[in-house]
Amino acid sequence: MKARVLIIEDVKEMAELVRMYLQKEGMDAAICETGEEALAKFTQERFDLVVLDINLPGMDGFEFLQRLRKASSVPVMIVSARDADEDMILGLGIGADEFVAKPFSPKVLVARVRAMLRRTTELKASPNSIRFGDFLLDIDGYLLKKAGEKVPLSSKEFEVLAYLATHPGKAVTPDTIYADVWHNQFGDVTAVAVYVQRLRKKIEKDPSSPVFIETVHGMGYRFNAEAIHA
């Protein structure tokens, strides 16, 4: 099945250029010019990745992303002419997985899209679901539920959690997590600690005394194997 990408971009020429390059690489791509249109489209169709501009008429890209994350962990790549550090930090903080500044090389953008899709595919080759505590980590569905309710996670938060949970009882270094989850392609190894802290705030009763994602001093992190149940 072809990967499906949703391009949210109000500059028609830019959107068509990105779609053309994605289609040349064998992907399906749809275009929306507004965040409102894109949210409606998400209720009707399945997408594997979103390419998102920030400067949109009406609802901007940041608001769209916040609303999307309440319902989906689909990977999101922000592509924007707003390349200030503050915009990048905000975008990544509310759930984006990558931030690409305009102008950009379409070939490089497509390569990054492929890398993000490959990581998603690799995760889905893992066990279908993992239960721990009150949580169900649905690998195929790319989501986390607590007592049947969705827990909003960004794609990268999901990938870090899934990586740790599929290696229960194994102590892994931040370098190893960064290499396997980020493929050394974005940011740096310090991002690992940031994402672990975000996850702890969402899944631990007391993030300062974690039960699920343990710290192994001098080594890195370990997912508590005893917390996993059938």
N, C-alpha and C positions, 0 to 999 in steps of 0.2 A: 504493500500500500504506500502511495506517495505521501511524503510529509506535506502538511498543509500549514502555510504561513499566512498570518494576517498582518498586512501593512497598514498602519494608521498614520496617514500623512496627507496634509491638505494641499501641498504643492503637487499638482497632477503630474508634471514632468518627472519629478523626483520619484514619486510613487511608481510610475510606469517603468522607469529605469531599473529600480530595485526588483520589480516583478519580472522584468525581462531576464535579468541575470539569474534569479532564482529558478525560473522556468527552464532556462538553459541547463541548469544543474539537476533537472528532473523533479523539481518540487512544484506543488500547486500553490498559487498565491492569490489572495483576494485583497481588495483595497477598500478602506473606509476613510472618509475625509474628516470625520468628527468622532470624538469619544463616545457621544451618545449613540451614533450609528453602530460603532464597534461593540458596545455593550449589548445592544439588541441582537447583533449578529452572533454573539457568543451564546445566546440562549437558543439559537436555531441550528448552529453548526459546530463541528469539532475542529479545533486548531491545535497544532503541535508546538507553535512558537509565535510570538508577537514581535514585530518590529515597530517601535513606537516613537513618534515625534512628540516633543514637549509642547511646542507652540502650536496649539490647535484652536480653531474658533469655538467659542462656548466653553465647554469643559476642557481644561488643559490636560496634558499628558500625566501630570502628577495625580490629579484627581481621578482620572480614568484608572490609573494603576492601583490606587488605594481601593477603589470599588471592585476592581477585578480580583484583587487578592482576598477579598471576603468570600469569593466563590471558587477560585481556581489557583493552582500552583504552576500553571503553564509558564515555561521560560519566556522572559521578556527582555528584549534588547532595546535600550533607548538609543535613538539616533537623533542628535540635536546640534544646532549651531550654538546653543547655550552651553559652553564648555567650562564655565567657572567651576572651581572646586566645590562650591556650595551646592550647585545644581547636581553635580555628580554624587556628592555625599547624600543629598536628599533622595535622589532617584534610587540609589542602591539601598538606602535605609528603609524605604517604604516597599521594597520588593523587586526592584529591577535586578537582573543578573549580569548585564553588561551595559557599558555606556560608551558609545562611539560618537566622536565629534565630527560634525560636518566642517569642511568637505571631507569626503572619505573615498577610498578606492572601492568600487562595487565588488571587485574580485576578493578583496580582503573581507568585506562585510559578509559575502557569501561563505567564505572559509570559516568565519566565526559562527555563522548560523549552523553550518554543518557540524562544527565541533560541539555546539550546544545540543543539537539533535542527537549526536552520537552518544553523549553522556546520558541523555534520557533513555535511549534504547538500551544501553548497557545496564541501567538500573532495572529496567523491565525484564531483563534476563535473570534477575535475582528471584528469591522466593516471592510468591504472589502477595503474601501479607505477613505481618509480624505483629503479635499482640504483646503489649507490656503495660503493666498497671491498668489504668482505665482506657488506654489508647489502642487504636488499631491503625497500623501503618500500612496503607494499601499501596503496594508498589505499582500494580497495573493501573490503578486509578490515579496515581501520582498525588495522593492526598493523605492527610492525617485526621483521624476522628477521635474524639473523646466522648465516650458514652453516646455514640451515634451522631454527635454534632461535629461539623467540620472545624478544624483548628487552622486559621489562616497562616499559611507558610509561603514564603517566596520559593521559587524553584531551587535556588542555591541552599536555602535552609533545609528544604526537603532532601536534597542530594547529600548534604552533610549528615543529616539524621539517618538516612537510609544506608549510607556507607558505614556508619558506626554500628547500626543495628544489625546489619548483615555480617558483621564481624564480631559477634558478642564474645566477651571475655578476652579479647585480644587488645593489648596495649599498642596504640599506634601514635607515631610522632606527628606533630603539626606538619613537618615536611612531607611525610607520606600522604597525609590527607590532602594537602595542597596539590601534590603531584597527581593524585588519583581523581580528585574532584574537579580541580581547576585546570588540570593538565599543564600547569605552569604558564598559562596563557594570559592571565589577567590579574592585576593587583600584585600582592606578594603574600608570603606565608603568614604575616600578621593577621590577615583576614580570617584565618582559621579560628583564632581565639575570639574574634568579634562574633562570628556566627555561632560558635558554641555558647557564648553568653546569651545571644538572642534565643537560641533553642531552650536553654535552661529556664529563661523567663516564661516560656510558653508551655513547658511540659513538667517542670519541677514545682512541687509545693513550696520548697524553700531553695531558691537558686544558689544560695550561699552554702547549702549543704545538700548537694545533688544526690539523688538516688539512682537515676538512670545513666546519665553521662558523667562518669567519674573522672577525676583528675588523677593521673599516675605521676607522682612527683619525679622530676628528672627525666620523664619519658614523654608524656603527652596525655592522651585520653583513652578511656575504655568504656564500652557500653556494658552495663551490668548484666551478665548472662542470666543471673538468678531472677531478674525482673521479667524475663521473657517467659510466656506461658502459651500453651497450645490453644 
